[in-house]
Amino acid sequence: MMSLENAIRKRINKLAKERKITINKVSTLSGLPHTTLLLFMNGETHNPKISTLLHICEAFDITLMEFFDDNVFNDVRDE
């Protein structure tokens, strides 16, 4: 079992690795401030807004549905 926020972090890292881009590049492509994404990815902030996830999806050129369509979300638990 994994928390939702850890599953989201894992999915972002997986997509970045597949596309061979850094988290800083994801931030640039998404239009999010670098600190916003880095603080979440480092576990210093929690539970990103859906609008933040939508911007991240735009960086990867995917939909929210595609973002959540991954096995990492199969065993998510409530914190």
Protein Blocks (a to p, Z undefined) as FASTA:
>chain_A
ZZfklmmmmmmmmmmmmnopafklmmmmnopafklmmmmmnopagciafklmmmmmmmno
pafklmmmcfklmmcccZZ
